[in-house]
Amino acid sequence: METVSSREVYRNPWMAVREDAIRRPDGSAGLYGVIDKPDFALIVPAADAGFWLVEQYRYPVRRRAWEFPQGSWPAHAGGSQTELARAELREETGLRAADVRQLGHFYGAYGLSSQGCDLYLATGLTAGQPEREDTEQDMVHAWFSEADFLRMIQHGEIVDAATIAAYTFVVLDRGL
């Protein structure tokens, strides 16, 4: 597939939307709308045969739901993805991890967005105070057993695709 032209149609501090005119292998023309966002980090805080999750209101879907801590660097900040994962863990839950290990990289919606996710497992956790941003003021965090986690997926309390995908990586990491 060949990009014939590309134009940015919208930009804000968190994302850009572009429209690409393309030529398919058979020569026919097409159009793609693409959301460009920086890669984010998701961290799985694992402890005592369970996980720490955060719950917050997600405006685009107009509901609260549970998920693993995750985020991207603000426009004015930066660092490695491992540093980002540690920062998100501390910011959203107050937890600090003795060990943070990368489990993988994946795309959550590669049919419409260039954004990828770097996935980390956090162990050896110690408690602290969350350092939440203004946009996270309604956030709460809690520990759930793995059995509760699976039940929450089945009952629609966990609907975040990245959180569900991350759990797959955790299970694979165990060698199951």
Protein Blocks (a to p, Z undefined) as FASTA:
>chain_A
ZZfbdcdfbdcfkbccdddddddfkopacddddddddddddddddeehiacddddddfkl
opacdddddddddfkbccdfklmmmmmmmmmnopacfbdcdfbdcdfblmlpcbdcdddd
dehiacddddddfklmmpccddddfklmmmmmmnopamcfklmmmmmmmmmmnoZZ
